[in-house]
Amino acid sequence: MAFEFSQSFDIAGRVVGKNCPVYIVAEAGVAHFGSVEKAKALVDLAADARADAVKFQIFQTGELICSESAEWINRLSGKELPYEAFVDISEYCKKKGITFFATAHDEASLDSLDELDVPVYKIGSGEVDNWPFIKKVAKKGKPVILSTGMYTWEQIKKAVEIFREANNSDLAILHCVTSYPTDPDLVNLRAINTISRLGVIAGYSDHTRGFHFPLAATALGAAIIEKHITLDFNVPNAQDWKVSCGPDDLHLMVGWIREIEAGLGHGEKEPCHAEKQSLAWARKSLVAACDIAAGPTITRDMLVTKRPGTGISPADTQKVIGKKAVADIRKDTVITWEHLK
């Protein structure tokens, strides 16, 4: 049997994929700034907003950044949490009823996620061209969400081939632009549909201000939406807050995504039940353009079309012409078949 990627897969009991509710990931990232209590507050924010999952970033600064990059070591070291902290955070997520997972940025951290038994692995955009790391994740045999900021089309196809070779069909690929914040003219949401042509589940990881682009991505068919969250804004030497939702608007984004996905519908063009109720007042009927006496043959100039739609449809005009009224019909009367013989 030929290999095919899954059109849906399970994450902690939630089915994710095409024709499923949008899977909303609240990307807490490093917005805890090294505080377990703040990390738990971010979990609260995501859970209260009814996101499906809250995701963190796990790394060891010395494993992620070489010693020559002192500036980045300084920027990231204060945003690192030890493995034991994520054990605590993961347990807290269970209590709050929200799925926990994390992006591992180095191999030791990736191995720690095995012990946490995360239901899905996330590969960040920074692993572009890091084929050995991607192969290692693909071979773990669990669903994987891959962000593709900075990827070329050929690199995306290479990543897809790695999962095919690993016989891991549970792959979702997120369109992403690695720029904080991403200018609107760089967002390129149509790339979501381009990615879906590879046969994988396609979604969108957002780095724009506000949350209107995640809403637009939902309308375009994104199966997964990832959006940064934060409790702190205007933080020096940090960039995620610039593209984050917070306590004032995360719940709005989640709620509006749910409204939009409900509004996408089944795709068949037909009157819905609410429209059928509107036919009586919105549609037009044949109406007497003048006083019509009983007996004479009805001609076209005796008829006009007006609301309401409780009489004979204008579509039946030719059936009415040539008939006679059984009794006098006053001008501006809605004509029914009972008026005619």
N, C-alpha and C positions, 0 to 999 in steps of 0.2 A: 504494500500500500504506500502510495506516495506521501512524503512528509508534507504536512500542512500546519500552519500556525493556528493556535486556538483563537476562536472568535469571542470566547469568554473564558474566564477562569475564576477560581475561588480565592479570596483573600479573607481569612479568618471568618468564614461563613457568609461572606458577602460576594455575590456574583458580580464580576466586573467585565465590561466589554461592550460589544456592539449590541444595541437594543436593550441595554440595561440602564438603570439609573446612573447618572454621572458619578464617578467615584471622586470625592472631593478630599484632597490631601492638604491639611494645614501644615505648611512647612515651617516648623519652629526653628530648624537649623541650629544656629549658635546664638539665638536671641536670648538665651538664658544668661549669657556673659559669665559662665562659670559657676552659677548658683543653682543648686538643686531645687531650692524653694521657688525660684523664678521659673525653672523648667516645669515644675508642677503647676504653676500659675498659667503657663502657656498651654498645658494640657487642659486646664479648666476652661480657658478661652476657646480652644478648639471644640471641646465636648459641649460646652454651653451653646455654641453656634451650630451644633449638630453636623460638624464635618464628619466624614467617615473615618479618617485616620489623622494622626499627628505624627510628623516625621522630624527626626533630629539628625544632626551630622555628628558622626563619631570619628575621632582621629587622635593620634598622638603627634603633637607638633614636631617632635624630633624625627619622626618617621615620614611626615608629610613634607616638611620644608628643610632644605639643606642649610647648613650652618652659614653659608655665604649670604643668605637672604635674611639679614638681621631684622630689617623692617617688618617683614612678614612674620617672622618668629615672634616679634613683640606684639603684632596685631592679633595673632591667633592664640598665643599661649594663654591669655586671659579668658579665652572662650572655650577652653578644653575642659571636659569633664572625664573623670576616670571611669573605667568599665563598671566598677561597683555602683556608681551613681546611676548608670543606665539600667541596672538591675532594679534599683529602687523606682526609677521613673516608669519602667515597663510594668511593674506591679501596680503602680498608681494608675496607669492607663486602664488596666483591667478593672480596677475598682470604679473608674469613671465610665466604663463601657465604651471606650474608644480604642481602635486598633493602633498599636505602636509599631513603628519600624524606623530604620535609620539608613542614611547614606554613609557607608564606610569609605574613608579616604586613604586608607593604607591597609596592607594585608593583615597586619596584626589585629586591627580593628574589625576587619571583615571576619576573621576567625572568631572574634568575640561575639559577633552576631549569631553564629551557630549556637553558642551556648545560651543566648537569649531566645533562641527558637523563633525568630521573626517569621511571619507568614509570607513575606515578600521581600525581595532584595531591591534596593534602589542603587543604580549606577549613575553617579553625577556626570555632568558634562565635562568636567576636568579630566576624565579618563579617556578623552579622545585620543586615539592611536595607541592606547595602552592595552594592546590585544591580549597579552598574558593575563592581566587582571580580569578583563572581561571574560576570557575563557574560563577562568577559575570560578567566576560567579555563575556563568551559564551551566557549568557542570554540577552545581549544587542541587539541581533538580527541583527548584522551587520557582514560582512566578518571579519575573524580573521586570522592573520598570526602568527604562533607559532614557535619560535626558540627552538631547543632541545639540546643545549650544556649541557653536564653533565647528560643528561637523560639516563636511562636504557631503554631497549625495553619495559619492563613492565610498566614503567612510561609513555612512549609515548602512549601505548594502554589505560592506565588509562585516560590520557588527551582526547584521541579520544572518549572514552566512555562518558566523561562529556559533550562533544558537542552533542553526540547522544541523551543523556538524555535531553539536553536543546533544542533539535529539531533544532539545528543550523547546517545546512548542508554546509555552506560556510566557509570551513576550509582549510587552506594551512599550511603544516608543513615543516619547513626548517631544514635540517641537518646542524649541527653547531658543532664546536669544540671550547670550551672555553679555549683558550690558546693564548697568545699574544707575539710573533707570533706563529702560529701552525706549527710545523715541518712537512715536506712533508709526512713522514712515519706515521703520526697520522691523516691525512686528511680523509681517508676512504670514498672517494666519492661514492663508491658502496652502501653506506647506503641510498643514495637518492632513488635508485630503491627499496630498502627494504621498505622504508617508503611508497612509492607509492602503495605497495601491500595492504595497509590498506584502499585503495579506496579514499584517499584524494589527493589533489593537493600537489606535492612535489617540494621542491626547496632547495636552498643552501645559507647559510649566511657565508661569508668568513672571516677568520682571519689569512690568510697567507700573506707573503710578495709578492709584485707584484700582477699580476692578471691572471696568467696562470691557476690557479685552477678554478676560475669562468668560464673561457673559456671551460675547460674540463667538468665542471658540465653542461654547456649548451649542449655540445655534448652528455652527458649522459641522457639528457631529463629534466633537471631542468626547471620548469615553472617560477620560481622566483629566481632572483639573488640579493643578498644584499651585498654591499661592502662599507666599511667605506671610508669617504672622509675627507680631511683636507687641510688647508692652511698653517699649521705650522708643522715643523718636528724637531726632536731632542729636544722635550719638556720634561723637568724633571718632575717627578711625574705624568706621563701620559703614557698610553700604546696604545691608539687607533691609533696614528700616525704611529706606527710601522707596521700596517696592512692596511694602507690607500692609496688610490689613491689621487692625487692632480691635480693641473692645467696642469701638463705635461703629465699625462697619463690617466685620467678618460675618456676623449673623445676617447682614443684609445681602452680602454676596451669596452665601449659601442659600438663603431663601429665594433670591431672584434666579439663581441657577435652577432650582427646583421648579419654579414657575415656567421658565423658558423650556426646560425639558418636557414638562407637561404640555406646553403649547406646540411642541414639534409634531405631535399627533402620529397618525398611522400613514399619512401620505396619500390616501385615496381622496379624490375630490368629489364630495357629495355633501348635501345639506346635513348638518348635524341636527340633533333633536331640538336644540334651542332655536335654530333657524326655521325649522318646520313650524314652530309656534309663531314665528314672526311673519309667515307667509300671509296670514289673514290681514295684517295691516300694511305690510310693506309692498306686496305685489299689487298690481293693478287689475282691474276688471273692465269688461265692456259696460259702458254707461250710455244711457239715452242722451243724444246730443240735442234732441228736441222732443216735444210731445209726440209720442208715437201712438196713432190710433189703431184700434183692433181692426184687422182686416187687410189693410194694404201690405204689400210685400216690403220687408225691411231692406233698405239699401245702405251702402257703405257710409254715406254722408249723415245717416241717422245715428251713427255710433262714434263715441270717443272712448279713450281709455283713461281711467282715473282710479285712485285708491278709494276704498279698501279692496282687498283681494278676495272678497267673499262671494263674488259672482262668477260669470263665465270668463275664462281666461282669454286674453287677446290672441292667444295661439289658435283659438277656435273661431276667429272672426269670419272665415269663409263658410263655416257651418251655420252661422247665424244669418248671414246675408241670404235673402230669398225666403226666409221663414216669415211667419206672421205672428203678431201678438194676439194672445187669447183674450186680452182685455187692454184697455188704454194704459199706456206706460207714460208717466209724467217725465218731463225733462229732468235730467240729472239723477235718475233712478238707476241703481246698480241692477243690471239685467241678469236674471237666472234662467235656467232651462224651464222653470215653471211658468215663466212669462210667455213662452213660445209654443207654437204648434207647427 
